[in-house]
Amino acid sequence: MALKQVIEIYELLEASLIEEKKLKDHFQEKGIDDTEWNFHPVKGEKGETNFVKIQINGIDGRALGGRAPTLGIVGRLGGIGARPHKIGLVSDADGAITALASASKILDLRSKGDQLRGDVIITTHLCPASPIIPHDPVPFMDAPVSIETMNTYEVDHRMEAILSIDTTKGNRIINRRGFAISPTVKDGYILKASEDLLDIMQTVSGQPPVVFAITMQDITPYGNKVFHLNSILQPATATHAPVVGVAITTEVPVAGCATGANHCIDIEMAVRFVVEVAKSWGEGRCSFFDQNEFQRLLALYGSMEHLKTLGKRE
């Protein structure tokens, strides 16, 4: 159960000003030290945001010279608020809430003696005053900084696999309340959905696993003037690690800038999924993709890494 952690993070983020001290105090109470915490304000062309990075070391993680792999958890979003146009948390805040609540839950487990085997690096950004942009079928939240800047601060080179969590409600592609995962994306290839992640998902949800459709456009960088479902798979353009999107979803299109649209029960379920993946990944019981099949694809069809770029100049 992670509902307590979700509510705590929700209350911390529902503010017109994000204060590092309040956030840091919350996580220090759960046992982090200065080496595990990073808070970095960044100004962009459309405003300012605050990048948060929390590193939770495992008992056999790389940070301590161990052999267990490192999992990255990225809370991807445009902004947690749309002030002055809207007050309160917007739907787009789900990614940040899920990522930070996952960190909070893992720290609570550690404080009770259940330390994960591998390191976990959690990143997101917090902007309470992001702009709104038109989008079909409903408006999106824009970000105060570029996708490139987000990837610089949120995609850590130490991450050996990444869960990218994002509100994915403003579409007609996935029409189910709860959460869904994407096929694995690696170096320009859209690979089959991980069976291990599907197993974890159905265990956590108690329902058949749900995989949402993605296209070639979705795994290319923003800025190439082609349609993207949203930014959930943008971390895949900045890493060699396999990336899986974790989408918080609804049955009908909901605007990213809508308030009153954060469904804590759905977020809680996504947090439990993320934490269970973190446990299994560090213990070597979870694979994001088939390495042998990926090498076969490379041998047959060559590299697709050009899809991680903006492509040819017009």
C-alpha positions as CSV (number, residue, x, y, z in Angstrom):
1,M,0.0,0.0,0.0
2,A,1.4,3.4,-1.0
3,L,-1.7,5.7,-0.6
4,K,-0.1,7.5,2.4
5,Q,2.9,8.4,0.4
6,V,0.8,9.6,-2.6
7,I,-1.3,11.8,-0.3
8,E,1.8,13.2,1.4
9,I,3.5,14.2,-1.9
10,Y,0.2,15.5,-3.3
11,E,-0.1,17.9,-0.3
12,L,3.5,19.0,-0.6
13,L,3.2,19.8,-4.3
14,E,-0.2,21.6,-4.2
15,A,1.4,25.0,-3.6
16,S,1.9,28.1,-5.6
17,L,5.6,28.1,-4.6
18,I,7.8,25.0,-4.4
19,E,10.2,25.3,-1.5
20,E,13.2,23.1,-1.4
21,K,13.3,23.0,2.4
22,K,9.8,21.6,2.8
23,L,10.5,18.9,0.2
24,K,14.0,18.1,1.6
25,D,12.7,18.0,5.2
26,H,10.0,15.4,4.1
27,F,12.6,13.1,2.6
28,Q,15.1,13.6,5.4
29,E,12.5,12.4,7.8
30,K,12.4,9.3,5.7
31,G,16.2,8.8,6.0
32,I,17.9,10.5,3.0
33,D,21.1,12.4,3.5
34,D,22.7,15.2,1.5
35,T,24.5,12.8,-0.8
36,E,21.1,11.4,-1.9
37,W,19.4,14.7,-2.6
38,N,19.7,17.2,-5.4
39,F,17.5,20.2,-6.0
40,H,18.3,22.5,-8.9
41,P,16.3,25.5,-10.1
42,V,16.6,26.2,-13.8
43,K,15.3,29.1,-15.8
44,G,14.0,28.7,-19.4
45,E,12.4,30.8,-22.0
46,K,8.9,30.2,-20.7
47,G,9.6,30.4,-16.9
48,E,11.4,28.5,-14.2
49,T,11.3,25.0,-12.8
50,N,13.0,23.0,-10.1
51,F,14.7,19.7,-11.0
52,V,14.7,17.1,-8.2
53,K,17.0,14.0,-8.1
54,I,16.9,11.4,-5.3
55,Q,19.4,8.6,-5.3
56,I,18.6,5.6,-3.0
57,N,21.5,3.3,-2.7
58,G,20.9,-0.5,-2.7
59,I,22.7,-3.0,-0.5
60,D,24.4,-4.4,-3.6
61,G,24.2,-1.3,-5.9
62,R,26.8,0.3,-8.1
63,A,27.3,3.2,-5.7
64,L,28.7,0.9,-3.1
65,G,30.7,-1.1,-5.7
66,G,28.1,-3.8,-6.0
67,R,26.8,-5.8,-9.0
68,A,23.0,-5.0,-8.9
69,P,21.8,-2.8,-11.8
70,T,20.5,0.7,-11.4
71,L,16.9,1.6,-12.2
72,G,15.9,5.1,-13.3
73,I,12.4,6.5,-12.4
74,V,11.6,9.6,-14.4
75,G,8.5,11.7,-13.5
76,R,7.9,13.3,-16.9
77,L,5.6,16.3,-17.3
78,G,5.2,19.9,-18.5
79,G,4.2,21.4,-15.1
80,I,2.5,20.6,-11.9
81,G,0.4,23.8,-12.1
82,A,-0.8,26.3,-14.6
83,R,-0.8,29.5,-12.5
84,P,-2.1,32.2,-13.0
85,H,-4.7,30.6,-15.3
86,K,-5.5,27.7,-12.9
87,I,-5.0,27.2,-9.2
88,G,-4.2,23.9,-7.7
89,L,-2.5,20.8,-9.1
90,V,-3.1,20.0,-12.8
91,S,-3.6,16.5,-14.3
92,D,-0.1,16.8,-15.7
93,A,1.3,16.6,-12.2
94,D,0.7,12.8,-12.1
95,G,4.2,11.9,-13.3
96,A,5.9,14.0,-10.6
97,I,3.6,12.7,-7.9
98,T,4.1,9.1,-8.9
99,A,7.9,9.4,-9.1
100,L,8.3,11.2,-5.7
101,A,5.8,8.9,-4.0
102,S,7.8,5.9,-5.3
103,A,10.9,7.4,-3.8
104,S,9.0,8.0,-0.5
105,K,7.8,4.4,-0.5
106,I,11.2,2.9,-1.2
107,L,12.7,5.0,1.7
108,D,9.9,3.9,4.0
109,L,10.8,0.3,3.2
110,R,14.5,1.0,3.8
111,S,13.7,2.5,7.2
112,K,11.9,-0.7,8.2
113,G,14.8,-2.9,7.2
114,D,13.8,-3.8,3.7
115,Q,16.5,-2.2,1.5
116,L,16.4,-2.8,-2.2
117,R,19.3,-4.6,-3.8
118,G,20.0,-2.2,-6.6
119,D,20.4,1.6,-6.7
120,V,17.3,3.6,-7.7
121,I,17.6,7.1,-9.2
122,I,14.4,9.2,-9.1
123,T,14.2,12.4,-11.1
124,T,11.4,14.9,-12.0
125,H,10.8,18.6,-12.2
126,L,8.4,20.8,-10.4
127,C,6.9,24.0,-12.0
128,P,3.7,25.4,-10.4
129,A,3.3,28.0,-13.2
130,S,3.7,26.3,-16.6
131,P,2.1,27.6,-19.8
132,I,-0.8,25.9,-21.5
133,I,-0.6,24.9,-25.2
134,P,-3.3,23.9,-27.7
135,H,-3.4,20.2,-28.6
136,D,-6.0,17.9,-30.1
137,P,-8.2,16.5,-28.6
138,V,-7.6,18.6,-25.4
139,P,-5.0,21.2,-24.3
140,F,-1.6,20.1,-23.0
141,M,0.7,21.6,-20.4
142,D,3.8,23.2,-21.9
143,A,7.1,23.2,-20.0
144,P,9.2,26.3,-19.0
145,V,12.3,24.6,-20.3
146,S,13.1,22.5,-23.4
147,I,12.9,18.7,-23.7
148,E,16.7,18.8,-24.1
149,T,17.1,20.5,-20.8
150,M,14.7,18.0,-19.2
151,N,16.7,15.1,-20.5
152,T,19.9,16.7,-19.3
153,Y,18.7,16.8,-15.7
154,E,16.3,13.8,-15.6
155,V,18.2,11.1,-17.6
156,D,21.2,10.0,-15.6
157,H,23.9,8.1,-17.4
158,R,24.0,5.6,-14.5
159,M,20.4,4.5,-15.2
160,E,20.5,1.0,-16.8
161,A,16.8,0.9,-17.4
162,I,14.2,3.6,-17.2
163,L,10.5,3.8,-16.2
164,S,9.2,7.1,-17.6
165,I,5.9,8.1,-15.9
166,D,3.6,10.6,-17.5
167,T,-0.1,11.6,-17.5
168,T,-1.4,10.2,-20.7
169,K,-5.1,11.2,-20.6
170,G,-5.3,13.7,-23.5
171,N,-5.8,11.2,-26.3
172,R,-8.1,8.5,-27.7
173,I,-5.3,5.9,-28.0
174,I,-5.7,4.4,-24.5
175,N,-9.2,4.5,-23.1
176,R,-9.0,2.8,-19.7
177,R,-8.9,4.2,-16.2
178,G,-5.7,3.3,-14.3
179,F,-2.3,2.9,-15.8
180,A,-0.8,1.3,-18.8
181,I,2.7,0.6,-20.1
182,S,4.4,1.0,-23.4
183,P,6.5,-1.5,-25.4
184,T,10.2,-1.2,-24.6
185,V,12.0,1.5,-26.6
186,K,15.8,1.2,-27.1
187,D,18.1,3.1,-29.5
188,G,15.4,3.9,-32.0
189,Y,13.7,0.4,-31.9
190,I,10.2,-0.2,-30.6
191,L,10.6,-3.7,-29.1
192,K,8.0,-6.1,-27.8
193,A,6.4,-5.4,-24.4
194,S,8.4,-7.0,-21.6
195,E,6.7,-10.2,-20.3
196,D,8.3,-9.6,-16.9
197,L,6.7,-6.1,-16.6
198,L,3.3,-7.5,-17.8
199,D,3.5,-10.1,-15.0
200,I,4.2,-7.4,-12.4
201,M,1.5,-5.2,-13.8
202,Q,-1.2,-7.9,-13.6
203,T,-0.1,-8.8,-10.1
204,V,-0.3,-5.2,-8.9
205,S,-3.6,-4.3,-10.7
206,G,-5.4,-7.7,-10.3
207,Q,-6.5,-7.2,-13.9
208,P,-5.2,-8.1,-17.4
209,P,-2.1,-6.0,-18.2
210,V,-2.6,-3.1,-20.6
211,V,-0.1,-1.9,-23.2
212,F,-0.7,1.4,-25.0
213,A,0.2,1.9,-28.7
214,I,3.1,4.0,-29.7
215,T,4.4,5.0,-33.1
216,M,7.7,6.0,-34.7
217,Q,6.8,9.6,-34.2
218,D,6.5,9.1,-30.4
219,I,10.1,8.0,-30.1
220,T,11.6,10.9,-32.0
221,P,12.7,14.1,-30.3
222,Y,10.3,17.0,-29.8
223,G,11.1,19.8,-32.2
224,N,10.9,17.9,-35.5
225,K,7.3,19.1,-36.1
226,V,5.7,15.7,-36.2
227,F,2.8,14.5,-33.9
228,H,3.7,13.0,-30.5
229,L,1.2,11.3,-28.2
230,N,3.0,13.2,-25.5
231,S,6.5,13.4,-24.0
232,I,6.4,10.0,-22.1
233,L,9.1,8.4,-24.3
234,Q,11.4,11.5,-24.8
235,P,13.9,10.1,-22.3
236,A,14.6,7.3,-24.9
237,T,16.1,9.9,-27.2
238,A,18.9,10.7,-24.6
239,T,20.0,7.2,-23.4
240,H,21.1,3.8,-24.5
241,A,19.2,2.3,-21.7
242,P,15.8,0.6,-22.4
243,V,12.9,2.8,-21.6
244,V,9.3,1.9,-20.8
245,G,6.5,4.4,-20.5
246,V,4.2,4.2,-17.5
247,A,1.0,6.1,-18.4
248,I,-1.6,7.3,-16.0
249,T,-4.8,6.9,-18.0
250,T,-8.5,7.7,-18.2
251,E,-11.5,6.4,-20.2
252,V,-12.1,9.8,-21.8
253,P,-9.7,12.6,-22.9
254,V,-8.8,14.8,-20.0
255,A,-6.8,18.0,-20.5
256,G,-3.3,18.1,-19.0
257,C,-4.1,21.5,-17.6
258,A,-7.3,20.3,-15.9
259,T,-7.5,20.7,-12.1
260,G,-9.2,18.2,-9.9
261,A,-8.2,15.4,-12.2
262,N,-5.4,13.6,-10.2
263,H,-6.9,10.2,-9.3
264,C,-4.9,9.2,-6.2
265,I,-6.1,5.6,-6.3
266,D,-4.7,5.2,-9.9
267,I,-1.5,6.9,-8.9
268,E,-1.1,4.7,-5.9
269,M,-1.4,1.6,-8.1
270,A,1.2,3.0,-10.5
271,V,3.5,3.6,-7.5
272,R,3.2,0.0,-6.4
273,F,4.0,-1.1,-9.9
274,V,7.1,1.1,-10.0
275,V,8.3,-0.1,-6.6
276,E,7.8,-3.8,-7.5
277,V,9.8,-3.3,-10.7
278,A,12.5,-1.7,-8.7
279,K,12.7,-4.7,-6.4
280,S,12.7,-7.2,-9.2
281,W,15.2,-5.2,-11.4
282,G,17.8,-5.0,-8.7
283,E,17.4,-8.7,-7.9
284,G,17.9,-9.6,-11.6
285,R,14.4,-11.1,-11.9
286,C,13.1,-8.6,-14.4
287,S,14.2,-7.9,-18.0
288,F,13.0,-4.9,-20.1
289,F,14.0,-6.6,-23.4
290,D,15.6,-9.6,-25.0
291,Q,19.2,-8.8,-25.5
292,N,19.8,-11.6,-28.0
293,E,16.8,-10.6,-30.1
294,F,17.9,-7.0,-30.1
295,Q,21.3,-8.0,-31.4
296,R,19.6,-10.0,-34.1
297,L,17.6,-6.9,-35.1
298,L,20.8,-4.9,-35.3
299,A,22.5,-7.5,-37.4
300,L,19.5,-7.7,-39.8
301,Y,18.5,-4.1,-40.1
302,G,21.3,-2.0,-38.6
303,S,21.2,0.9,-36.2
304,M,18.0,3.0,-35.7
305,E,19.7,5.6,-33.6
306,H,19.1,8.3,-36.2
307,L,15.5,8.3,-34.9
308,K,16.9,9.8,-31.6
309,T,18.0,12.9,-33.6
310,L,16.0,15.7,-35.2
311,G,16.8,14.1,-38.6
312,K,17.9,15.7,-41.8
313,R,17.7,19.5,-42.1
314,E,14.9,20.7,-44.4
